[in-house]
């Protein structure tokens, strides 16, 4: 058994126990048998349960060593869509379609996450993110633990780097929905297990993967489609831009002046030379010929004190029936939810036959299942 220092982590990717001797503080001692006359090596322990206790002090896990552990184990993080190439993104989406079909058929013997646990950190509450991750992980055999805003208080009660190391001890994967983007970067930097970005103020990659999956199902393909986002240039827009830096399609963001997306992210997408990118202040012109018209709330979580002001500034950016008529009869409407009906979108549009809002919401689970399979190397 390896030398014991400070705290211990059950890791499924480690070698089995040794029943011989162990060292502790420089002293060698015999590993006692759990029962008289029975050696540890003779116990019938399944490969899944036969795990080595990997013991390290928190300070011993440097950012570089955490990265090395993941690389050597074939594990990955999912923080930004453009961290992956086109072939990988399309492969994940294809896997999502396969696993979705399997679940829809009633198949319940595909359990790749059996014996695995996922820690879900929620600095920001969410219905869809929690239910889709927790249900998806469960349906594929795993167990997810919800850690709400008061359970950790990451960055306040305990440093993010310490949270990352501790949760890596107990879990096979971490998903986090946080405010500051730096928090997700720090989690991934110090965690020795895959970290999935469930949302930050900067981006929302899991949502856009679900959106891409939905477009493939309804339009027939993602490549070459025209997606028009109408509203605030927020984290949803940033993830659409990062996807456009990898997969070719026409992306237009129509937003009021002063509410454009992050300039560096726009430049990154444009300089990639993959997709046609447009940022405009004219929603009526933007939606013409769109395959998809997309909307989101005008004031996101943490901006509610600006809601009344934003409602004034965003006049003319509501997705209503006349705007959808300009888009054309084949245009679909999408919204990442929750929606403020009567504000950024009318009730008539969200309930119309060409609204695919609820298949889009369901696809959060299926896209995320495929993402989790990919980052775990399964």
C-alpha positions as a Markdown table, in Angstrom:
| # | Residue | x | y | z |
|---|---|---|---|---|
| 1 | Unk | 0.0 | 0.0 | 0.0 |
| 2 | Unk | 1.3 | 3.5 | -0.9 |
| 3 | Unk | 2.6 | 5.8 | 1.8 |
| 4 | Unk | -0.1 | 7.6 | 3.7 |
| 5 | Unk | 0.2 | 11.3 | 4.2 |
| 6 | Unk | -2.8 | 13.5 | 5.0 |
| 7 | Unk | -6.2 | 12.6 | 3.4 |
| 8 | Unk | -7.4 | 9.7 | 1.3 |
| 9 | Unk | -9.3 | 9.5 | -1.9 |
| 10 | Unk | -11.1 | 6.5 | -3.2 |
| 11 | Unk | -10.2 | 6.4 | -6.9 |
| 12 | Unk | -11.6 | 3.8 | -9.3 |
| 13 | Unk | -8.7 | 4.3 | -11.7 |
| 14 | Unk | -6.1 | 3.0 | -9.3 |
| 15 | Unk | -4.4 | -0.4 | -8.6 |
| 16 | Unk | -5.8 | -2.9 | -6.1 |
| 17 | Unk | -4.8 | -3.1 | -2.5 |
| 18 | Unk | -1.6 | -4.8 | -1.5 |
| 19 | Unk | -2.0 | -7.2 | 1.5 |
| 20 | Unk | 1.6 | -7.1 | 2.5 |
| 21 | Unk | 3.1 | -4.1 | 4.3 |
| 22 | Unk | 2.6 | -0.4 | 4.5 |
| 23 | Unk | 4.6 | 2.6 | 5.6 |
| 24 | Unk | 3.4 | 5.4 | 7.8 |
| 25 | Unk | 5.7 | 8.3 | 8.8 |
| 26 | Unk | 8.7 | 6.2 | 7.9 |
| 27 | Unk | 7.6 | 3.1 | 9.9 |
| 28 | Unk | 6.8 | -0.2 | 8.2 |
| 29 | Unk | 4.0 | -2.4 | 9.6 |
| 30 | Unk | 2.0 | -5.4 | 8.4 |
| 31 | Unk | -1.5 | -4.7 | 6.9 |
| 32 | Unk | -3.9 | -6.6 | 9.3 |
| 33 | Unk | -6.3 | -9.0 | 7.8 |
| 34 | Unk | -10.0 | -7.9 | 8.1 |
| 35 | Unk | -11.0 | -11.2 | 9.6 |
| 36 | Unk | -8.8 | -13.8 | 11.5 |
| 37 | Unk | -7.3 | -16.3 | 9.0 |
| 38 | Unk | -8.4 | -14.4 | 5.9 |
| 39 | Unk | -6.0 | -12.3 | 3.9 |
| 40 | Unk | -7.1 | -9.3 | 2.0 |
| 41 | Unk | -6.0 | -10.7 | -1.3 |
| 42 | Unk | -8.2 | -13.7 | -0.8 |
| 43 | Unk | -11.4 | -11.7 | -0.5 |
| 44 | Unk | -13.8 | -11.8 | -3.5 |
| 45 | Unk | -13.7 | -8.2 | -4.5 |
| 46 | Unk | -15.0 | -7.1 | -7.9 |
| 47 | Unk | -12.7 | -5.1 | -10.1 |
| 48 | Unk | -15.0 | -2.1 | -9.8 |
| 49 | Unk | -14.8 | -2.2 | -6.0 |
| 50 | Unk | -11.2 | -3.1 | -5.7 |
| 51 | Unk | -9.7 | 0.3 | -5.4 |
| 52 | Unk | -6.5 | 1.6 | -4.0 |
| 53 | Unk | -6.6 | 4.4 | -1.4 |
| 54 | Unk | -4.6 | 7.2 | -2.9 |
| 55 | Unk | -3.4 | 9.4 | -0.2 |
| 56 | Unk | -2.1 | 12.9 | -0.8 |
| 57 | Unk | -2.1 | 16.2 | 1.1 |
| 58 | Unk | -4.1 | 19.0 | -0.5 |
| 59 | Unk | -1.0 | 21.0 | -1.0 |
| 60 | Unk | 0.7 | 18.1 | -2.7 |
| 61 | Unk | -1.8 | 18.3 | -5.6 |
| 62 | Unk | -0.4 | 21.0 | -7.9 |
| 63 | Unk | -2.4 | 22.4 | -10.9 |
| 64 | Unk | 0.0 | 20.7 | -13.2 |
| 65 | Unk | -0.2 | 17.4 | -11.5 |
| 66 | Unk | -4.0 | 17.5 | -11.6 |
| 67 | Unk | -3.8 | 18.1 | -15.3 |
| 68 | Unk | -1.3 | 15.2 | -15.7 |
| 69 | Unk | -3.6 | 12.8 | -13.8 |
| 70 | Unk | -6.5 | 13.6 | -16.1 |
| 71 | Unk | -4.3 | 13.3 | -19.3 |
| 72 | Unk | -2.8 | 10.0 | -18.2 |
| 73 | Unk | -6.3 | 8.6 | -17.3 |
| 74 | Unk | -7.8 | 9.7 | -20.6 |
| 75 | Unk | -10.1 | 12.1 | -18.7 |
| 76 | Unk | -11.2 | 15.6 | -19.9 |
| 77 | Unk | -12.9 | 18.7 | -18.8 |
| 78 | Unk | -15.9 | 20.3 | -20.6 |
| 79 | Unk | -15.5 | 24.1 | -20.1 |
| 80 | Unk | -15.8 | 25.7 | -23.5 |
| 81 | Unk | -17.1 | 24.2 | -26.8 |
| 82 | Unk | -14.1 | 25.4 | -28.7 |
| 83 | Unk | -11.8 | 23.4 | -26.5 |
| 84 | Unk | -12.8 | 20.5 | -28.9 |
| 85 | Unk | -12.5 | 20.2 | -32.7 |
| 86 | Unk | -15.4 | 19.8 | -35.1 |
| 87 | Unk | -15.1 | 16.0 | -35.3 |
| 88 | Unk | -15.2 | 15.6 | -31.5 |
| 89 | Unk | -18.2 | 17.9 | -31.2 |
| 90 | Unk | -20.1 | 16.1 | -33.9 |
| 91 | Unk | -19.1 | 12.7 | -32.4 |
| 92 | Unk | -20.6 | 13.8 | -29.0 |
| 93 | Unk | -23.8 | 14.9 | -30.7 |
| 94 | Unk | -24.0 | 11.6 | -32.5 |
| 95 | Unk | -23.5 | 9.7 | -29.2 |
| 96 | Unk | -26.3 | 11.9 | -27.7 |
| 97 | Unk | -28.7 | 10.7 | -30.5 |
| 98 | Unk | -27.7 | 7.1 | -29.9 |
| 99 | Unk | -28.1 | 7.2 | -26.1 |
| 100 | Unk | -31.4 | 9.1 | -26.4 |
| 101 | Unk | -32.8 | 6.5 | -28.8 |
| 102 | Unk | -31.7 | 3.8 | -26.3 |
| 103 | Unk | -33.4 | 5.5 | -23.4 |
| 104 | Unk | -36.6 | 6.2 | -25.4 |
| 105 | Unk | -36.8 | 2.5 | -26.4 |
| 106 | Unk | -37.1 | 1.6 | -22.7 |
| 107 | Unk | -33.6 | 0.0 | -22.6 |
| 108 | Unk | -32.3 | 0.1 | -19.0 |
| 109 | Unk | -29.3 | -2.2 | -19.1 |
| 110 | Unk | -26.9 | 0.4 | -20.5 |
| 111 | Unk | -25.3 | 1.5 | -17.2 |
| 112 | Unk | -21.9 | 3.0 | -18.0 |
| 113 | Unk | -22.0 | 5.1 | -14.9 |
| 114 | Unk | -22.6 | 2.2 | -12.5 |
| 115 | Unk | -20.6 | 2.6 | -9.4 |
| 116 | Unk | -19.8 | 6.2 | -10.2 |
| 117 | Unk | -20.8 | 9.4 | -8.3 |
| 118 | Unk | -21.1 | 13.0 | -9.5 |
| 119 | Unk | -20.8 | 16.1 | -7.3 |
| 120 | Unk | -23.1 | 18.9 | -8.6 |
| 121 | Unk | -22.2 | 22.4 | -7.3 |
| 122 | Unk | -24.9 | 25.0 | -7.6 |
| 123 | Unk | -23.9 | 28.5 | -6.7 |
| 124 | Unk | -26.9 | 29.4 | -9.0 |
| 125 | Unk | -30.1 | 27.4 | -8.6 |
| 126 | Unk | -31.7 | 25.8 | -11.6 |
| 127 | Unk | -34.5 | 23.4 | -12.4 |
| 128 | Unk | -33.3 | 22.2 | -15.8 |
| 129 | Unk | -29.6 | 21.9 | -15.0 |
| 130 | Unk | -30.2 | 19.9 | -11.8 |
| 131 | Unk | -32.9 | 17.6 | -13.0 |
| 132 | Unk | -31.3 | 16.9 | -16.4 |
| 133 | Unk | -27.9 | 16.1 | -14.9 |
| 134 | Unk | -29.2 | 14.1 | -11.9 |
| 135 | Unk | -31.8 | 12.2 | -13.9 |
| 136 | Unk | -29.4 | 11.5 | -16.8 |
| 137 | Unk | -26.6 | 10.3 | -14.5 |
| 138 | Unk | -29.1 | 8.0 | -12.6 |
| 139 | Unk | -30.6 | 6.5 | -15.8 |
| 140 | Unk | -27.1 | 5.5 | -16.9 |
| 141 | Unk | -26.4 | 3.9 | -13.5 |
| 142 | Unk | -24.7 | 6.6 | -11.5 |
| 143 | Unk | -25.5 | 8.6 | -8.3 |
| 144 | Unk | -25.4 | 12.4 | -8.3 |
| 145 | Unk | -25.1 | 14.6 | -5.2 |
| 146 | Unk | -26.6 | 18.1 | -5.1 |
| 147 | Unk | -24.5 | 20.7 | -3.3 |
| 148 | Unk | -26.5 | 24.0 | -3.1 |
| 149 | Unk | -25.4 | 27.5 | -2.5 |
| 150 | Unk | -25.3 | 27.0 | 1.3 |
| 151 | Unk | -23.6 | 23.6 | 1.3 |
| 152 | Unk | -20.2 | 24.8 | 0.1 |
| 153 | Unk | -20.1 | 28.7 | -0.3 |
| 154 | Unk | -17.2 | 28.1 | -2.6 |
| 155 | Unk | -14.7 | 30.9 | -2.5 |
| 156 | Unk | -16.2 | 32.2 | 0.8 |
| 157 | Unk | -16.2 | 29.4 | 3.3 |
| 158 | Unk | -13.7 | 27.4 | 1.5 |
| 159 | Unk | -11.3 | 28.1 | -1.3 |
| 160 | Unk | -12.2 | 26.8 | -4.8 |
| 161 | Unk | -8.9 | 24.9 | -5.1 |
| 162 | Unk | -9.6 | 23.0 | -1.8 |
| 163 | Unk | -13.2 | 22.2 | -2.9 |
| 164 | Unk | -11.8 | 20.8 | -6.2 |
| 165 | Unk | -9.3 | 18.5 | -4.4 |
| 166 | Unk | -11.8 | 17.3 | -1.7 |
| 167 | Unk | -14.6 | 16.5 | -4.2 |
| 168 | Unk | -12.1 | 14.7 | -6.4 |
| 169 | Unk | -11.4 | 12.4 | -3.5 |
| 170 | Unk | -15.0 | 11.2 | -3.3 |
| 171 | Unk | -16.4 | 11.6 | -6.8 |
| 172 | Unk | -15.7 | 10.5 | -10.4 |
| 173 | Unk | -16.9 | 13.7 | -12.0 |
| 174 | Unk | -17.8 | 17.3 | -10.9 |
| 175 | Unk | -20.4 | 19.6 | -12.5 |
| 176 | Unk | -20.7 | 23.2 | -11.4 |
| 177 | Unk | -23.1 | 26.0 | -12.1 |
| 178 | Unk | -21.5 | 29.2 | -10.9 |
| 179 | Unk | -21.4 | 32.9 | -11.3 |
| 180 | Unk | -17.7 | 33.8 | -12.0 |
| 181 | Unk | -16.1 | 32.0 | -14.9 |
| 182 | Unk | -12.8 | 31.9 | -13.0 |
| 183 | Unk | -14.4 | 29.6 | -10.5 |
| 184 | Unk | -15.0 | 26.9 | -13.1 |
| 185 | Unk | -11.5 | 27.4 | -14.4 |
| 186 | Unk | -10.0 | 27.0 | -10.9 |
| 187 | Unk | -12.1 | 23.9 | -10.3 |
| 188 | Unk | -10.8 | 22.3 | -13.4 |
| 189 | Unk | -7.3 | 23.4 | -12.7 |
| 190 | Unk | -7.1 | 21.6 | -9.3 |
| 191 | Unk | -9.6 | 18.7 | -9.7 |
| 192 | Unk | -8.2 | 15.3 | -10.7 |
| 193 | Unk | -11.5 | 14.3 | -12.1 |
| 194 | Unk | -13.4 | 15.7 | -15.1 |
| 195 | Unk | -15.2 | 19.1 | -14.5 |
| 196 | Unk | -18.2 | 20.1 | -16.6 |
| 197 | Unk | -19.3 | 23.7 | -16.9 |
| 198 | Unk | -23.0 | 23.7 | -16.0 |
| 199 | Unk | -23.1 | 27.5 | -16.6 |
| 200 | Unk | -21.0 | 30.6 | -15.7 |
| 201 | Unk | -21.7 | 34.3 | -16.3 |
| 202 | Unk | -19.4 | 34.0 | -19.4 |
| 203 | Unk | -20.8 | 30.9 | -21.1 |
| 204 | Unk | -23.2 | 27.9 | -21.1 |
| 205 | Unk | -21.7 | 25.1 | -23.3 |
| 206 | Unk | -24.1 | 22.3 | -22.2 |
| 207 | Unk | -27.1 | 24.4 | -23.2 |
| 208 | Unk | -25.7 | 25.1 | -26.7 |
| 209 | Unk | -24.8 | 21.4 | -27.2 |
| 210 | Unk | -28.5 | 20.6 | -26.4 |
| 211 | Unk | -29.5 | 23.3 | -28.9 |
| 212 | Unk | -27.3 | 21.9 | -31.6 |
| 213 | Unk | -28.8 | 18.5 | -31.0 |
| 214 | Unk | -32.3 | 19.9 | -31.3 |
| 215 | Unk | -31.4 | 21.7 | -34.5 |
| 216 | Unk | -30.0 | 18.5 | -36.0 |
| 217 | Unk | -33.2 | 16.6 | -35.1 |
| 218 | Unk | -35.6 | 19.3 | -36.5 |
| 219 | Unk | -33.7 | 21.1 | -39.3 |
| 220 | Unk | -31.8 | 18.0 | -40.4 |
| 221 | Unk | -28.3 | 19.4 | -39.8 |
| 222 | Unk | -26.4 | 22.1 | -38.0 |
| 223 | Unk | -23.8 | 22.9 | -40.6 |
| 224 | Unk | -25.0 | 25.6 | -43.0 |
| 225 | Unk | -28.1 | 26.7 | -40.9 |
| 226 | Unk | -28.9 | 30.3 | -40.0 |
| 227 | Unk | -29.4 | 30.8 | -36.3 |
| 228 | Unk | -30.6 | 34.2 | -35.2 |
| 229 | Unk | -30.4 | 35.2 | -31.6 |
| 230 | Unk | -32.5 | 38.1 | -30.5 |
| 231 | Unk | -31.9 | 39.8 | -27.2 |
| 232 | Unk | -29.0 | 40.4 | -24.7 |
| 233 | Unk | -25.5 | 39.5 | -25.8 |
| 234 | Unk | -25.0 | 37.2 | -22.8 |
| 235 | Unk | -23.4 | 33.8 | -21.9 |
| 236 | Unk | -25.7 | 32.0 | -24.3 |
| 237 | Unk | -24.5 | 34.1 | -27.2 |
| 238 | Unk | -20.9 | 33.6 | -26.2 |
| 239 | Unk | -21.3 | 29.8 | -26.4 |
| 240 | Unk | -23.0 | 30.1 | -29.8 |
| 241 | Unk | -20.0 | 32.1 | -30.9 |
| 242 | Unk | -17.6 | 29.5 | -29.6 |
| 243 | Unk | -19.5 | 26.8 | -31.4 |
| 244 | Unk | -19.4 | 28.9 | -34.6 |
| 245 | Unk | -15.6 | 28.9 | -34.2 |
| 246 | Unk | -15.6 | 25.1 | -34.7 |
| 247 | Unk | -18.7 | 24.1 | -36.8 |
| 248 | Unk | -19.7 | 26.1 | -39.9 |
| 249 | Unk | -23.0 | 27.9 | -39.8 |
| 250 | Unk | -24.4 | 31.4 | -40.0 |
| 251 | Unk | -24.9 | 33.0 | -36.6 |
| 252 | Unk | -26.5 | 36.4 | -36.1 |
| 253 | Unk | -26.9 | 38.2 | -32.8 |
| 254 | Unk | -29.4 | 41.1 | -32.8 |
| 255 | Unk | -29.2 | 43.1 | -29.7 |
| 256 | Unk | -29.7 | 46.7 | -28.5 |
| 257 | Unk | -26.7 | 49.1 | -28.7 |
| 258 | Unk | -24.6 | 48.7 | -25.6 |
| 259 | Unk | -25.7 | 45.1 | -25.0 |
| 260 | Unk | -23.5 | 43.4 | -27.6 |
| 261 | Unk | -21.6 | 40.2 | -26.7 |
| 262 | Unk | -18.0 | 40.2 | -25.5 |
| 263 | Unk | -15.8 | 41.8 | -28.2 |
| 264 | Unk | -12.9 | 39.3 | -27.8 |
| 265 | Unk | -15.3 | 36.4 | -28.1 |
| 266 | Unk | -16.8 | 37.8 | -31.3 |
| 267 | Unk | -13.3 | 38.4 | -32.7 |
| 268 | Unk | -12.3 | 34.8 | -31.8 |
| 269 | Unk | -15.3 | 33.4 | -33.7 |
| 270 | Unk | -14.7 | 35.7 | -36.7 |
| 271 | Unk | -11.0 | 35.1 | -36.9 |
| 272 | Unk | -11.5 | 31.3 | -36.8 |
| 273 | Unk | -12.9 | 31.8 | -40.3 |
| 274 | Unk | -15.3 | 28.8 | -39.9 |
| 275 | Unk | -18.7 | 30.5 | -39.8 |
| 276 | Unk | -20.4 | 33.7 | -41.0 |
| 277 | Unk | -20.8 | 35.9 | -37.8 |
| 278 | Unk | -23.0 | 39.0 | -37.7 |
| 279 | Unk | -23.7 | 41.4 | -34.8 |
| 280 | Unk | -26.5 | 43.8 | -35.5 |
| 281 | Unk | -29.0 | 46.1 | -33.8 |
| 282 | Unk | -31.8 | 45.4 | -36.3 |
| 283 | Unk | -33.8 | 42.3 | -35.3 |
| 284 | Unk | -36.2 | 42.6 | -38.2 |
| 285 | Unk | -33.5 | 42.5 | -40.8 |
| 286 | Unk | -31.6 | 39.8 | -38.8 |
| 287 | Unk | -34.4 | 37.2 | -38.8 |
| 288 | Unk | -35.0 | 37.1 | -42.5 |
| 289 | Unk | -34.3 | 33.7 | -43.9 |
| 290 | Unk | -33.5 | 32.2 | -40.4 |
| 291 | Unk | -33.8 | 28.5 | -39.8 |
| 292 | Unk | -33.9 | 29.2 | -36.1 |
| 293 | Unk | -34.9 | 32.3 | -34.1 |
| 294 | Unk | -33.6 | 32.1 | -30.6 |
| 295 | Unk | -34.4 | 34.2 | -27.5 |
| 296 | Unk | -33.5 | 34.4 | -23.8 |
| 297 | Unk | -34.5 | 36.5 | -20.8 |
| 298 | Unk | -33.4 | 40.1 | -21.0 |
| 299 | Unk | -32.2 | 40.2 | -17.4 |
| 300 | Unk | -30.4 | 37.1 | -16.3 |
| 301 | Unk | -29.9 | 35.9 | -12.7 |
| 302 | Unk | -27.9 | 38.6 | -10.9 |
| 303 | Unk | -29.3 | 41.3 | -13.1 |
| 304 | Unk | -32.9 | 41.4 | -11.9 |
| 305 | Unk | -32.4 | 44.9 | -10.4 |
| 306 | Unk | -31.9 | 46.1 | -14.0 |
| 307 | Unk | -35.1 | 44.4 | -15.2 |
| 308 | Unk | -37.2 | 47.5 | -15.5 |
| 309 | Unk | -34.5 | 49.5 | -17.2 |
| 310 | Unk | -33.8 | 46.6 | -19.6 |
| 311 | Unk | -37.4 | 46.4 | -20.6 |
| 312 | Unk | -37.3 | 49.9 | -21.8 |
| 313 | Unk | -34.0 | 49.5 | -23.7 |
| 314 | Unk | -35.1 | 46.2 | -25.3 |
| 315 | Unk | -38.3 | 47.5 | -26.8 |
| 316 | Unk | -38.5 | 46.2 | -30.3 |
| 317 | Unk | -36.5 | 43.1 | -29.5 |
| 318 | Unk | -39.4 | 40.9 | -28.4 |
| 319 | Unk | -39.9 | 37.8 | -30.5 |
| 320 | Unk | -43.5 | 38.1 | -31.5 |
| 321 | Unk | -45.7 | 36.7 | -34.3 |
| 322 | Unk | -44.8 | 39.5 | -36.8 |
| 323 | Unk | -41.1 | 38.9 | -36.2 |
| 324 | Unk | -41.5 | 35.2 | -36.7 |
| 325 | Unk | -43.5 | 35.9 | -39.9 |
| 326 | Unk | -40.5 | 37.9 | -41.2 |
| 327 | Unk | -38.3 | 34.9 | -40.5 |
| 328 | Unk | -40.4 | 32.7 | -42.8 |
| 329 | Unk | -42.8 | 29.8 | -42.4 |
| 330 | Unk | -40.0 | 27.2 | -41.9 |
| 331 | Unk | -38.3 | 29.0 | -39.1 |
| 332 | Unk | -38.3 | 27.3 | -35.7 |
| 333 | Unk | -38.4 | 29.2 | -32.4 |
| 334 | Unk | -36.0 | 28.2 | -29.5 |
| 335 | Unk | -35.6 | 29.5 | -26.0 |
| 336 | Unk | -33.2 | 28.1 | -23.3 |
| 337 | Unk | -35.8 | 28.8 | -20.5 |
| 338 | Unk | -37.0 | 29.9 | -18.1 |
| 339 | Unk | -39.0 | 32.4 | -20.3 |
| 340 | Unk | -40.7 | 35.5 | -19.2 |
| 341 | Unk | -43.8 | 35.2 | -21.4 |
| 342 | Unk | -45.0 | 38.6 | -22.6 |
| 343 | Unk | -41.5 | 40.1 | -22.2 |
| 344 | Unk | -38.8 | 38.7 | -24.5 |
| 345 | Unk | -41.3 | 36.3 | -26.3 |
| 346 | Unk | -45.0 | 36.3 | -26.6 |
| 347 | Unk | -47.2 | 33.4 | -25.4 |
| 348 | Unk | -48.3 | 32.8 | -29.0 |
| 349 | Unk | -44.8 | 32.3 | -30.3 |
| 350 | Unk | -43.7 | 29.9 | -27.5 |
| 351 | Unk | -46.9 | 27.8 | -27.9 |
| 352 | Unk | -46.9 | 27.8 | -31.7 |
| 353 | Unk | -46.4 | 24.6 | -33.7 |
| 354 | Unk | -43.0 | 25.7 | -34.9 |
| 355 | Unk | -41.8 | 26.2 | -31.3 |
| 356 | Unk | -39.3 | 23.5 | -30.3 |
| 357 | Unk | -38.7 | 24.9 | -26.8 |
| 358 | Unk | -39.6 | 21.8 | -24.9 |
| 359 | Unk | -37.8 | 19.2 | -27.1 |
| 360 | Unk | -34.9 | 21.6 | -26.7 |
| 361 | Unk | -35.3 | 21.4 | -22.9 |
| 362 | Unk | -35.4 | 17.6 | -22.9 |
| 363 | Unk | -32.3 | 17.5 | -25.0 |
| 364 | Unk | -30.3 | 19.0 | -22.1 |
| 365 | Unk | -30.3 | 15.6 | -20.5 |
| 366 | Unk | -29.4 | 13.7 | -23.7 |
| 367 | Unk | -26.6 | 16.1 | -24.7 |
| 368 | Unk | -25.2 | 16.1 | -21.2 |
| 369 | Unk | -25.2 | 12.3 | -21.0 |
| 370 | Unk | -23.0 | 12.2 | -24.1 |
| 371 | Unk | -20.7 | 14.9 | -22.7 |
| 372 | Unk | -20.3 | 12.9 | -19.5 |
| 373 | Unk | -19.6 | 9.8 | -21.4 |
| 374 | Unk | -17.0 | 11.6 | -23.4 |
| 375 | Unk | -15.1 | 13.3 | -20.6 |
| 376 | Unk | -15.0 | 10.0 | -18.6 |
| 377 | Unk | -13.6 | 8.2 | -21.7 |
| 378 | Unk | -16.6 | 5.8 | -21.8 |
